[in-house]
Amino acid sequence: MIEEMNAPQQTEDEELCIREMTIDDFPIVFHIGEDLFTSDYSPSMYRTWDEYEITTLYNSDSELCLVAELGEKILGFALGTTVEKSNSSWKYGYLVWLGVRPGLQKGGVGAALFKEIKRRMREQGVRMIIIDTDADNTAGIHFFQKQGFGNIQQHVYMTLNLSRKNSKKRKKAEKTEKHK
């Protein structure tokens, strides 16, 4: 049972339903993601959350695009895909996004979504599921450890802003302009 003042109240005849996402769910899933994946959550990862993330994953692996629904309200989503490498006999599952409405985490929605996407990936022949999250996302790391993930490895994420001129090139250009 989800415990939160604004959480939908579960009645005896209502159960959490995990189902495949439909096109009609796109706006709701997108807005939940907007609420979750902010610059406060992750300074770099939030920049990759956009409507194309949903449509691209849906168009390639719709059976791995799931929503959690209680009554008629979507509480969360999971978006995944599979990857086959040419020199490997293994098929990999990649859980790209998992999100539960703010204020409803720790109520079992994320675990139910993960359980279903894991089942579907297993049916598709996936031998290993991969996730990534920000190194500072302690709640997310704890959640995935509870789901059985291990072998935590940190990686470096770098960006290059192409809309700003490189400061060395800018200074050189300024010097060249002065000497003209």
N, C-alpha and C positions, 0 to 999 in steps of 0.2 A: 504494500500500500504506500502510495506517495504521500509524504507528510509535508504540507505547505499550505498556508492560508489560501492562496490563490490557485492551488492545484485543483483540478477537477476531482470531485468526490466520486470514488468508485462505488457503484452499487452492486448488489448481488448478481444481477444479470449482465453487468458490464465487466469485461476482462480486457486487459491490455492486449491489443492485437498488433502483431508484427506482420506487415504485408508489403508487397512490392509497391514502390512509389509509382504514381501515375503523373501524367503531364499536369493535371489539375493541382497536384501537390507542390509543384515547383515554387510558386510564390511563397508559400508558407515555409518550406524548407529553406529557401534563400533568406528569408527574414530571420528565422531562428539562427542561421549561420552568421548573419550580420550582427545579431545580438551577442553571439558567442565569440567569434573570431575577430576581435578588435585589436587595436595596437596595444592596449593594456594587456591583453592575453598573450600576444606574441608580436613584437615589433616587426618581424619579417614575414611570418606566416600569414598574417591577416591580409596582406596585400595579394595573396593568391586566391582568396575567397571571392568569387564572383559568379554570376549566373552561368558563365561558360563552364565552370567546374561541374555544375549539376547536369547541364545538357550534354556535355561531352561524355561523362560517365554513364549517363542514362542511355545515350545512343550506342555506346560500346558494350555495356554490361547491365542492362536494365534489371536483370534478375538479382543483381548485387546492389541495387539501389532500394533501400528499405525505409519504411517509416514505422514508428510506434504510435499507435492511436488508442485513445481511451474515449469511448463514446464516439463523438465525431471530431474530437480535438487531437491534432497531431502534437505529440509531446517531444519527439526526437526523430533522428534519422541516422542512417549509416550508408555511406557510399563507398563501394569497393570495386575492384577490378582484378583480373588475373594477368599474369605475365609468364610467358614461356620463353626461355632463353635458347638460342639455337644450339649451343654446345652443352646443354644440360637436359637430363631426362626428367628433371623436376619441374613441376608447375607451381608457381608462387601465387599467393593471394596477397593483395595489397589493400589494406583498409585505409582509404585515403582520408575520409572524414567520418567522424562520429560525433554527434551533438545532441544534447538534451537541453530543453528550454531552461533558461536561467531560473534558479530557485527550485528546480525539480530534480537536480542531481542527487545521487545517493538514494534514489527511490526504486532502483531496480530496472529502470527503463534502458539505460546504457548496457547493462548486463544482458537483458533480453535481446536487444538489437545485436549485440556481439554474438550471442549464442546462435541466433538464426543465421547471421552472415557466415559464421564459422561452419555451420551445418551445410549451407549451400555451397561454400567453397570446397568442403570435403567431397560433396557429391560430384563436383566438377573435376575432381582429381588433384586438388591442391595439396601439396605436401608440407608447405610452410607458409605461414601468414606473417607479413611484414607490416609494421606501423612505424610512423615517426611522429615525434612531438617535440615541442620546445624543451630544452634541458631544464628550464625553470618551471615547467608545468608539473609540479609535484603531485597534484591531485590526479592528473592524467596518467602519470607514470605509476602511481599507486593503483589506479583502476586497472591498468593493463597487467601489472604484476599479479593482481587478484585473478585475472583471467588466464593466467598461466604463462605470460610472456617473461622472458629472461634475456640474458646476454645483452644488457644495456650497453650501448656504445654511443659516445658523443661524437658529433661531427661538426665541422665548421661550416657555417652558412655565410657566404659573403655576397655583397651586392656591389654593383657598379652603376652609378647614376649617369646615364648617357645624356641626360638633358642639361647637365652642367659641364662646362669645359674643364678639362684637367687644369689644376692650378699652375703647374709647371708650364704647360702650353700657353695658358692665358698670360702668364708673366713674360714669356718669350715673345708672344704676339704684341704685348704692350711695349716691350723694349724696341721691337722692330718698328712699330708705329712712331715711337719717339724719334728714331734716327732718320726717318723719312723727311 
